[in-house]
Amino acid sequence: MIKEQDLHEAIAECQGQRNPDAKTCLKLAAFYTILDHVKAPAEPVFSESYSYDPPEIYSSDTEFGGVLRRKDLNGILGVIDELMDTLRIMEPRVYNAVMEKMESL
């Protein structure tokens, strides 16, 4: 089990580097993401699941659009949530722009 103290030490080590490279930045983003999830309360686990054929609400000819049509929406949203956590740390301006655009929908 990863301890919060270990994460803080790893973050401090990454931040202490004089010339961080992309690998260091990715590690730092991962450490912060894990730290956020360690502090977050556990979500309830539901023992039942329901399936249905949702109406086609999004149509796109892109590779991403194709994945959206073929895969489970909850699984996709989980991946996007992780991506947004990383984006929030790595590119806060882009993250804020995406969030503003989604809020305006």
C-alpha positions as CSV (number, residue, x, y, z in Angstrom):
1,M,0.0,0.0,0.0
2,I,1.3,3.4,-0.9
3,K,1.6,5.8,2.0
4,E,0.8,9.4,1.8
5,Q,4.2,10.3,3.3
6,D,6.0,8.2,0.5
7,L,4.1,10.3,-2.1
8,H,5.1,13.5,-0.5
9,E,8.7,12.4,-0.5
10,A,8.6,11.4,-4.2
11,I,6.9,14.7,-5.1
12,A,9.6,16.6,-3.2
13,E,12.3,14.6,-5.0
14,C,10.8,15.4,-8.5
15,Q,10.4,19.1,-7.6
16,G,14.0,19.3,-6.4
17,Q,15.5,18.5,-9.8
18,R,17.3,21.4,-11.4
19,N,16.4,20.5,-15.0
20,P,13.3,18.3,-15.0
21,D,12.5,16.5,-18.2
22,A,9.2,15.1,-19.6
23,K,9.7,11.9,-17.7
24,T,10.0,13.7,-14.4
25,C,6.9,15.8,-15.2
26,L,4.9,12.7,-15.9
27,K,6.0,11.1,-12.7
28,L,5.1,14.2,-10.8
29,A,1.6,14.3,-12.4
30,A,1.1,10.6,-11.5
31,F,2.2,11.2,-7.9
32,Y,-0.2,14.1,-7.5
33,T,-3.0,12.1,-9.1
34,I,-2.4,9.2,-6.7
35,L,-2.2,11.6,-3.8
36,D,-5.6,13.0,-4.7
37,H,-7.1,9.5,-4.9
38,V,-5.5,8.5,-1.6
39,K,-7.0,11.4,0.2
40,A,-10.4,11.0,-1.5
41,P,-13.1,9.0,0.3
42,A,-13.8,5.7,-1.2
43,E,-16.8,5.6,-3.5
44,P,-19.5,3.1,-2.8
45,V,-19.4,-0.2,-4.8
46,F,-22.6,-1.3,-6.3
47,S,-23.2,-5.0,-6.5
48,E,-25.8,-4.8,-9.3
49,S,-25.3,-3.4,-12.8
50,Y,-27.9,-2.6,-15.4
51,S,-27.4,-2.6,-19.1
52,Y,-29.3,-0.9,-21.8
53,D,-28.8,0.3,-25.3
54,P,-28.4,4.0,-25.0
55,P,-29.7,6.2,-27.8
56,E,-27.0,7.3,-30.3
57,I,-26.4,10.8,-29.0
58,Y,-22.9,11.5,-30.3
59,S,-21.7,10.9,-33.9
60,S,-18.2,11.5,-35.2
61,D,-16.1,9.9,-37.9
62,T,-12.9,10.3,-35.7
63,E,-11.0,7.5,-34.1
64,F,-12.2,8.7,-30.7
65,G,-15.8,8.8,-31.9
66,G,-15.5,5.2,-33.1
67,V,-14.3,4.1,-29.6
68,L,-17.2,6.0,-28.0
69,R,-19.7,4.0,-30.1
70,R,-18.1,0.6,-29.4
71,K,-17.3,0.8,-25.7
72,D,-19.0,1.2,-22.3
73,L,-19.6,4.9,-21.5
74,N,-18.7,4.5,-17.8
75,G,-15.4,2.9,-18.7
76,I,-14.7,5.7,-21.2
77,L,-15.6,8.4,-18.6
78,G,-13.2,6.8,-16.1
79,V,-10.4,7.1,-18.6
80,I,-11.3,10.7,-19.4
81,D,-11.4,11.5,-15.7
82,E,-7.9,10.2,-15.2
83,L,-6.8,12.2,-18.3
84,M,-8.4,15.4,-16.9
85,D,-6.6,14.9,-13.5
86,T,-3.3,14.7,-15.4
87,L,-4.2,17.6,-17.6
88,R,-5.1,19.7,-14.6
89,I,-1.5,19.2,-13.2
90,M,0.4,19.3,-16.5
91,E,-1.5,22.0,-18.5
92,P,-3.8,24.0,-16.1
93,R,-4.8,26.5,-18.8
94,V,-5.9,23.7,-21.2
95,Y,-7.7,22.0,-18.3
96,N,-9.6,25.2,-17.4
97,A,-10.5,25.8,-21.0
98,V,-12.0,22.3,-21.4
99,M,-13.8,22.7,-18.1
100,E,-15.3,26.0,-19.1
101,K,-16.4,24.6,-22.5
102,M,-18.1,21.6,-20.7
103,E,-19.8,23.9,-18.2
104,S,-21.2,25.9,-21.0
105,L,-22.9,22.8,-22.7
